[in-house]
Amino acid sequence: MAELDSKKLESRINVDSKQEMQNTPTLFTQRLILRKFKRDDIQALYAIYSDKETNTYLPWFVCKNLNEAQDIFTQQYEAIYKQERGYHYAICLKEDNTPIGYVHLQTKEPYDLGYALCRGFWHKGYIREATRAIMQRALQDGIPYITATHDENNHRSGAVMRALGMRFCYTYKERWQPKDKEVIFHLYQYNTRDAIPIYQGYATELIPILHRDSHNVQSSKDSQDSQGQSVVESKNRESNNTQSKSNTEALGFGRDFNHCSSECAEDYLKNNVEDNDQTRMQNSLKYKNPKGDINE
């Protein structure tokens, strides 16, 4: 799909008619105001970043006090807002314009999408509503593709990514800092055109593309909103470029591993996947250039 079809969006998005380059322009959806964080939002920032459940699948430790919340605002938001371009949003309900979560989107590769929501607002569709609006704006601004990753145990975040039309690409592992914890991630990607390859920057420690079926969990709970947790940019990736080639070849990927080789896929499907999952799994291997409808 070349661009998002606004007619199919669940929420109508109002943006400025002038599509000039801006940093975190205010957006309005059916229920939400998406705007910059402000200095008087520190209490709300503390509520978001101090919640243990909200931050379970994120790399940092929970915020301990208002001083730390102030530092988060200064370093992660105020600094970004000084740049020419940015998408670092506070998610606010229209009723009171108070932040209940956030959505971040990087303006350079890998154009990573990250989000979190206070647990009192889970399962109401707010994350999907917010991320749809921000994705649409970013793609209109010329962002060529968007990636998102989630911990393999955070199934609901994967469900949100699929609902946004993103396609599963590959699985990899990374030791996250500052928690110093090894995590297995699934990477998803949304493309604006066919010629865009899968982002390969995380693939130094690949795991077989069908290593686990957690990204295909299709329970009724997955139809609800995510817990509001997604992987956001990590400053301390442990890269190992010297092993990248051997890792990808050992797992049956081509040199650019934009798709898994047929031998790798067929062998895995034969030995590890139940019959009723085979069609879905095979389809996940076909997306050399993943794209999809935002409402999928």
Number of C-alpha atoms within 10 A of each C-alpha: 15 11 15 20 12 14 8 12 17 14 18 16 19 13 15 10 6 6 10 8 12 14 17 24 18 17 19 20 19 14 15 23 22 28 21 21 23 14 13 9 17 20 15 19 27 21 22 23 24 20 17 15 16 23 23 16 22 24 22 15 15 20 20 12 13 16 12 17 23 18 14 17 20 15 11 13 21 17 10 17 18 10 10 10 15 21 25 26 27 31 28 22 19 14 9 9 14 17 27 20 28 26 23 23 25 20 16 12 13 19 20 20 25 23 27 28 28 24 20 10 15 17 17 13 15 22 25 23 22 28 24 25 22 26 21 19 22 21 16 14 13 11 18 16 25 24 24 27 26 26 24 22 15 21 20 27 28 30 22 24 28 22 20 23 22 27 25 27 26 28 25 21 19 20 16 18 17 12 11 12 11 11 16 19 23 24 26 27 30 27 25 21 15 12 9 15 18 25 20 15 11 21 23 21 20 21 19 20 24 22 13 15 13 16 25 18 13 12 11 7 13 18 14 16 21 28 27 29 27 29 22 21 19 12 10 13 12 14 15 11 14 9 12 19 16 14 18 21 14 13 17 18 23 14 12 14 20 20 22 25 15 14 11 16 20 13 11 16 18 11 8 13 15 10 10 8 12 15 10 11 19 15 10 20 21 14 18 18 20 26 24 21 18 24 16 12
